[in-house]
Amino acid sequence: MKIKNILLSFALLFNLTTTTIAAEEVPASLQHLPTKEVVEPWQGKEGEIRLRSFGDFLIHDRVSWMADRSSWLYQGAVEQLEAEGIWNNGTVIGAEEVPNIIEGSQDYDFLPMVARMAPYTSYADVTVANMEIIAAYPDLPISGYPQFNAPGSVLEAMKAIGVDLVSNTTNHTLDWFAEGAISSINNLDTVGIMYSGSYKDMDDFQTPRIIDKNGIKLGFLSYTYGTNGIPVPEGQGYLVSLLDLEVILSEVEWLKPQVDAVVVTLHMGPEYGEWPDEQQEYYFQALSDAGVKLILGGHPHVLQPMAWFNEDETFAIYSQASFLTGQRELENKQGGITEVTFKRGDDGEVFVTDPKFMPTFVLGIEAEKMYETVPLADYEAFAVPEGAWRWDYLADHMAGLTDNFEFVGHLETAWTEQSE
């Protein structure tokens, strides 16, 4: 259920209508933005797919502790969201109602950390994210660096804000070995989120990841550079898809006839490096040459620029950084939402167009202030450290390889227009 159905329930809850919007009917977190004349629940358009993507859910144990419903930080965050009209009895503006269905993880709730982003992440045909860690609690203990494991309920929060598919192959996929990877996949299945890159068995591996919307089929593949030295169990290579260009190109060729466009996620690059290295450039160019339409990069934990390849045939972002993280350095708290539109042309072929980028920032201080993802454009309202400088820096940095995309403050929502 995307935002189309969500808004029907909120129309009753908050007395919204689908006619002219009164100022008091716009969610408080959006009232400073250009308002639409009418609420426009998301409705797909035949021959087009709007895709929104964001980076890592990197859930340190210190993030999980703040998600504990008994925590005073959690309760204070909920009270603040309630006061602003964003939260109502566990229901969030712009988010889907997802029940606590991961048995044993009900004591942890990550939704307050991403609640403010739901109107943006939900307003698309397809929303994808990078699942940096496994979510295998309560089967395995909650843990942080260097071997991560988060409560399964983090997946409920991801589902609530509209995530349809995650890339689940990263350097942390085998942190708790085969048991952890399979437990995490089972939780994804329970919540109903598609995944790409780490699979529970050979049949799962051989099942193509395809999303069919509005007459267009998108196919997804995901790969990681490694597993932090943890060996892949013999005979279980399906647990993690590793970087091997020959293999990747063969899988792209296998998937292409089944879809209209291929999307590839690559977990690679220099950690904390703000620019792609030669290996990234080589892989991204090779995939573009193979006909991949969209490449989504991750792993560096900082933002790397956008790029076009082969005369604007392929769009890419080298690193989307993190969307929710417990990392302490300010540069690691920067992330964003990438938007592209796939369109079917007059010749019947599907192409990618209209790329956009909306930067985000993760507020929060360990054991002091709740982790919370917010639009970076609202740096004054949220007192983002050096917010004005960060905004200007990222506007230049993300355009360091191409300026053929829109750098926006806020993407369109059901209530508001896109804003600069």
C-alpha distance (Angstrom), angle and dihedral (degrees) to the residues before:
residue distance angle dihedral
M1 . . .
K2 3.79 . .
I3 3.79 127.1 .
K4 3.82 91.9 -72.7
N5 3.80 91.7 76.3
I6 3.78 94.8 31.1
L7 3.79 91.7 62.6
L8 3.78 92.7 53.2
S9 3.79 89.7 64.6
F10 3.79 92.4 43.2
A11 3.79 90.7 51.3
L12 3.79 86.5 67.4
L13 3.79 96.5 37.1
F14 3.79 96.2 50.8
N15 3.82 99.3 23.4
L16 3.80 92.0 -113.2
T17 3.78 119.2 163.2
T18 3.76 133.6 -162.9
T19 3.80 90.9 -122.9
T20 3.78 127.6 72.0
I21 3.82 112.1 -18.9
A22 3.78 117.6 -129.2
A23 3.80 114.9 -144.2
E24 3.78 92.8 -113.6
E25 3.81 90.8 54.0
V26 3.81 94.1 63.2
P27 3.82 112.4 92.5
A28 3.79 109.3 -97.3
S29 3.79 92.6 -120.9
L30 3.82 90.1 59.2
Q31 3.80 102.1 39.4
H32 3.81 93.4 100.4
L33 3.82 91.0 60.6
P34 3.83 130.5 84.2
T35 3.81 103.4 -80.9
K36 3.78 125.6 -139.4
E37 3.77 119.8 -126.1
V38 3.80 90.6 -123.0
V39 3.78 135.5 20.5
E40 3.81 106.2 -100.2
P41 3.80 112.4 -162.0
W42 3.78 110.8 -155.3
Q43 3.78 112.9 -86.0
G44 3.76 121.9 174.5
K45 3.77 123.2 -124.5
E46 3.79 121.4 -134.9
G47 3.77 111.5 -107.3
E48 3.81 94.3 19.8
I49 3.80 137.6 84.1
R50 3.77 121.4 -168.6
L51 3.80 109.1 -155.1
R52 3.79 125.5 -168.6
S53 3.78 121.5 -169.4
F54 3.77 137.1 -178.5
G55 3.76 138.2 -179.1
D56 3.75 139.9 -108.6
F57 3.75 129.5 -9.6
L58 3.83 91.0 -157.1
I59 3.79 102.7 177.5
H60 3.79 111.7 -170.1
D61 3.79 117.8 -170.3
R62 3.81 88.2 -106.5
V63 3.81 88.0 60.2
S64 3.80 91.3 50.4
W65 3.81 91.7 50.4
M66 3.81 89.5 56.3
A67 3.80 89.6 50.8
D68 3.81 89.7 61.0
R69 3.80 105.3 118.4
S70 3.82 90.3 -140.5
S71 3.81 92.0 56.2
W72 3.81 115.9 110.8
L73 3.82 87.1 -137.9
Y74 3.80 91.2 55.8
Q75 3.80 92.9 46.7
G76 3.80 92.1 47.2
A77 3.80 91.2 51.0
V78 3.81 91.5 51.2
E79 3.80 91.1 49.0
Q80 3.81 90.5 52.5
L81 3.81 92.2 48.9
E82 3.81 89.9 48.3
A83 3.80 91.0 50.9
E84 3.80 89.6 53.5
G85 3.81 93.4 48.2
I86 3.81 92.9 -115.2
W87 3.83 95.6 111.1
N88 3.79 127.2 46.5
N89 3.81 119.8 173.0
G90 3.79 91.7 -34.0
T91 3.80 94.1 -44.4
V92 3.79 117.5 116.9
I93 3.80 129.7 -154.0
G94 3.80 108.5 -102.8
A95 3.80 94.0 8.6
E96 3.77 133.5 108.9
E97 3.78 119.8 -115.7
V98 3.80 105.4 -112.3
P99 3.80 116.4 -179.5
N100 3.80 122.7 -138.8
I101 3.78 96.3 -92.1
I102 3.82 101.5 151.2
E103 3.77 98.1 93.0
G104 3.80 113.2 -130.7
S105 3.81 98.4 16.1
Q106 3.82 98.4 80.8
D107 3.81 92.1 111.1
Y108 3.82 89.9 71.0
D109 3.79 125.2 67.3
F110 3.81 121.9 177.4
L111 3.80 96.9 176.6
P112 3.84 95.8 98.1
M113 3.80 88.0 59.9
V114 3.81 93.6 60.2
A115 3.81 101.8 22.8
R116 3.81 95.0 108.8
M117 3.81 90.8 56.6
A118 3.82 97.0 52.9
P119 3.84 96.2 93.1
Y120 3.82 88.8 57.2
T121 3.80 101.7 39.2
S122 3.81 93.9 45.9
Y123 3.80 97.1 49.6
A124 3.81 99.4 88.2
D125 3.78 142.2 71.3
V126 3.80 92.3 -111.7
T127 3.80 130.5 18.6
V128 3.80 121.2 -169.5
A129 3.80 133.1 -178.2
N130 3.78 141.4 179.5
M131 3.81 114.2 -108.8
E132 3.78 100.0 -155.1
I133 3.80 95.3 -179.0
I134 3.78 139.1 32.6
A135 3.81 120.9 -100.7
A136 3.80 102.7 -149.7
Y137 3.81 103.5 136.6
P138 3.03 127.1 151.2
D139 3.81 89.9 30.9
L140 3.81 87.5 55.9
P141 3.83 131.4 20.1
I142 3.81 123.2 -87.4
S143 3.79 107.8 -101.8
G144 3.79 142.7 164.9
Y145 3.77 138.4 -157.5
P146 2.97 127.5 21.5
Q147 3.84 96.3 14.7
F148 3.79 108.5 28.7
N149 3.79 130.0 -158.2
A150 3.80 125.8 163.0
P151 3.80 133.5 -170.0
G152 3.78 113.0 -86.0
S153 3.79 88.1 -122.4
V154 3.82 89.7 77.9
L155 3.80 84.8 75.2
E156 3.79 89.9 56.5
A157 3.81 88.8 56.8
M158 3.79 90.7 49.1
K159 3.79 90.8 50.3
A160 3.80 90.8 47.7
I161 3.80 93.5 56.9
G162 3.79 91.7 50.4
V163 3.81 106.7 -92.8
D164 3.81 109.7 161.1
L165 3.81 100.1 173.7
V166 3.79 137.5 15.6
S167 3.76 132.4 -163.0
N168 3.81 100.9 -129.3
T169 3.80 101.0 178.4
T170 3.81 111.3 97.2
N171 3.78 139.6 131.2
H172 3.83 86.5 -83.4
T173 3.81 98.4 51.5
L174 3.83 92.2 101.2
D175 3.82 96.9 38.7
W176 3.80 88.2 119.2
F177 3.78 93.2 29.0
A178 3.80 123.5 -124.3
E179 3.80 93.1 -33.2
G180 3.79 92.4 58.6
A181 3.80 95.3 45.0
I182 3.81 93.2 50.1
S183 3.81 93.8 44.1
S184 3.81 89.7 51.9
I185 3.81 91.4 49.3
N186 3.80 90.3 50.5
N187 3.80 88.9 54.3
L188 3.81 90.5 50.5
D189 3.79 88.8 52.8
T190 3.81 90.7 49.5
V191 3.80 92.6 52.6
G192 3.80 93.0 42.3
I193 3.81 101.5 -118.1
M194 3.80 117.5 143.5
Y195 3.82 115.4 -132.1
S196 3.78 136.5 -160.2
G197 3.79 130.8 -160.8
S198 3.80 105.2 24.5
Y199 3.79 118.6 61.9
K200 3.80 136.0 -176.5
D201 3.81 98.4 -133.9
M202 3.80 142.7 -9.2
D203 3.80 94.3 -85.9
D204 3.80 88.9 53.9
F205 3.81 90.7 48.4
Q206 3.80 91.9 51.5
T207 3.81 93.3 51.0
P208 3.82 109.3 96.9
R209 3.80 116.9 -126.5
I210 3.81 103.1 -127.7
I211 3.80 130.2 163.3
D212 3.80 113.3 -163.8
K213 3.82 114.5 -162.5
N214 3.78 134.1 153.9
G215 3.78 93.4 -6.7
I216 3.82 94.6 -52.5
K217 3.80 127.1 105.4
L218 3.80 119.3 -151.1
G219 3.80 119.5 -166.5
F220 3.82 122.3 -156.7
L221 3.82 132.8 -152.4
S222 3.82 128.2 173.0
Y223 3.80 135.2 -168.5
T224 3.82 140.1 177.2
Y225 3.80 132.5 -153.8
G226 3.81 93.9 -128.5
T227 3.81 150.2 -42.7
N228 3.82 103.3 -102.2
G229 3.78 91.4 -93.8
I230 3.80 96.0 -54.6
P231 3.81 106.4 134.5
V232 3.78 119.9 -121.6
P233 3.83 106.6 -116.4
E234 3.77 113.0 -104.4
G235 3.78 111.0 -97.6
Q236 3.82 92.4 12.5
G237 3.79 102.1 87.5
Y238 3.80 88.5 135.6
L239 3.82 88.6 75.0
V240 3.80 92.4 77.5
S241 3.82 130.9 16.6
L242 3.79 107.1 -140.7
L243 3.80 129.2 -159.1
D244 3.79 108.9 -90.4
L245 3.77 111.8 144.4
E246 3.78 95.6 -154.5
V247 3.81 90.9 52.2
I248 3.80 93.1 43.7
L249 3.79 93.0 51.6
S250 3.79 91.3 48.7
E251 3.80 90.8 51.5
V252 3.81 91.0 48.1
E253 3.81 88.8 53.3
W254 3.82 89.6 48.2
L255 3.81 92.4 51.5
K256 3.82 100.4 40.7
P257 3.84 98.1 75.9
Q258 3.81 89.8 52.7
V259 3.82 97.0 54.4
D260 3.78 144.4 35.0
A261 3.81 95.5 -124.2
V262 3.80 136.7 10.0
V263 3.82 123.4 -137.0
V264 3.82 118.6 -164.6
T265 3.81 128.2 -167.6
L266 3.81 116.5 -156.8
H267 3.81 120.8 -165.0
M268 3.79 100.9 -160.3
G269 3.77 145.9 98.2
P270 3.81 138.7 91.1
E271 3.79 111.3 -42.6
Y272 3.83 108.3 -115.1
G273 3.80 90.6 2.5
E274 3.81 111.8 138.1
W275 3.81 94.1 -156.8
P276 3.80 130.8 51.3
D277 3.78 118.3 -101.9
E278 3.80 127.1 -135.1
Q279 3.80 93.6 -91.1
Q280 3.80 91.8 54.6
E281 3.79 91.3 48.0
Y282 3.80 90.9 49.4
Y283 3.81 94.8 50.0
F284 3.80 94.6 43.2
Q285 3.81 91.6 50.2
A286 3.81 92.5 46.5
L287 3.80 92.1 51.2
S288 3.79 90.5 47.3
D289 3.80 89.9 51.4
A290 3.82 87.6 51.6
G291 3.81 90.8 57.9
V292 3.82 101.7 -101.4
K293 3.83 107.1 156.1
L294 3.81 101.2 -159.5
I295 3.82 130.6 25.7
L296 3.80 120.4 -169.7
G297 3.80 116.6 -165.5
G298 3.77 131.1 -158.7
H299 3.82 146.3 158.6
P300 3.84 104.4 77.0
H301 3.87 91.2 88.8
V302 3.79 89.0 -140.7
L303 3.78 129.2 80.0
Q304 3.78 119.3 -91.7
P305 3.82 123.6 -170.5
M306 3.78 133.9 -86.9
A307 3.80 121.1 -107.3
W308 3.78 141.4 -172.5
F309 3.81 122.0 -147.9
N310 3.80 135.4 -161.0
E311 3.80 98.9 11.1
D312 3.80 94.8 -43.1
E313 3.79 95.0 -49.3
T314 3.82 94.0 122.2
F315 3.79 128.1 36.4
A316 3.79 122.7 -158.5
I317 3.76 144.5 173.1
Y318 3.79 111.8 -155.2
S319 3.81 94.6 -150.8
Q320 3.80 130.3 4.2
A321 3.84 90.6 -171.8
S322 3.81 117.6 -155.8
F323 3.80 130.7 -29.4
L324 3.82 96.5 -172.2
T325 3.79 120.8 12.7
G326 3.78 144.5 148.9
Q327 3.80 93.0 -142.8
R328 3.78 112.0 131.9
E329 3.81 105.5 -147.5
L330 3.80 112.8 94.2
E331 3.81 92.6 -132.3
N332 3.83 89.0 59.1
K333 3.81 91.2 54.3
Q334 3.80 91.7 64.1
G335 3.79 118.5 96.1
G336 3.75 138.8 133.1
I337 3.78 152.3 -161.3
T338 3.80 118.3 -96.6
E339 3.81 117.9 -155.2
V340 3.79 128.2 -167.9
T341 3.79 133.1 164.8
F342 3.78 123.8 -138.6
K343 3.81 112.1 -151.4
R344 3.75 134.0 -176.7
G345 3.79 110.1 -128.5
D346 3.78 129.7 -145.8
D347 3.81 88.6 -94.2
G348 3.80 90.6 57.9
E349 3.80 94.5 -110.5
V350 3.81 120.9 125.2
F351 3.80 118.4 -127.5
V352 3.80 135.1 179.4
T353 3.78 119.9 -116.8
D354 3.82 146.6 154.7
P355 3.83 99.4 42.1
K356 3.80 117.2 -168.3
F357 3.78 136.7 178.5
M358 3.82 128.2 -154.6
P359 3.82 113.9 -171.9
T360 3.80 121.1 -139.0
F361 3.79 136.3 -169.2
V362 3.80 132.6 -151.3
L363 3.79 112.6 -133.8
G364 3.77 120.2 -161.6
I365 3.78 145.6 95.3
E366 3.78 122.8 -140.2
A367 3.83 110.8 -93.0
E368 3.82 90.6 -11.7
K369 3.81 112.2 64.4
M370 3.81 128.9 21.6
Y371 3.79 117.2 -103.9
E372 3.80 106.7 -115.1
T373 3.81 133.2 165.9
V374 3.81 115.4 -135.4
P375 3.82 137.7 167.6
L376 3.80 108.6 -85.2
A377 3.80 88.7 -141.4
D378 3.83 87.0 71.0
Y379 3.79 91.2 60.0
E380 3.81 93.6 132.3
A381 3.80 94.8 52.3
F382 3.80 91.9 48.4
A383 3.80 97.1 36.8
V384 3.80 92.9 -124.5
P385 3.82 107.7 -169.9
E386 3.81 109.7 -102.7
G387 3.79 86.8 -8.2
A388 3.80 98.4 163.7
W389 3.79 91.6 48.8
R390 3.81 92.0 47.4
W391 3.79 91.3 51.0
D392 3.80 93.1 51.3
Y393 3.78 92.7 43.1
L394 3.80 94.5 51.7
A395 3.81 92.2 45.4
D396 3.80 87.3 60.8
H397 3.79 97.8 34.3
M398 3.81 97.7 52.4
A399 3.82 88.9 51.2
G400 3.79 92.3 49.7
L401 3.82 92.7 111.6
T402 3.82 101.2 24.8
D403 3.78 136.8 3.9
N404 3.80 91.7 -162.1
F405 3.81 94.9 113.2
E406 3.80 136.9 63.9
F407 3.79 119.9 -99.6
V408 3.81 102.8 -155.2
G409 3.77 136.8 -178.4
H410 3.78 96.0 -144.4
L411 3.79 129.8 8.9
E412 3.79 119.2 -136.3
T413 3.82 118.4 -77.7
A414 3.80 133.3 -175.9
W415 3.81 89.6 -92.0
T416 3.80 103.7 31.7
E417 3.78 142.8 46.8
Q418 3.78 124.6 -121.6
S419 3.79 110.6 -83.9
E420 3.77 133.5 -161.1
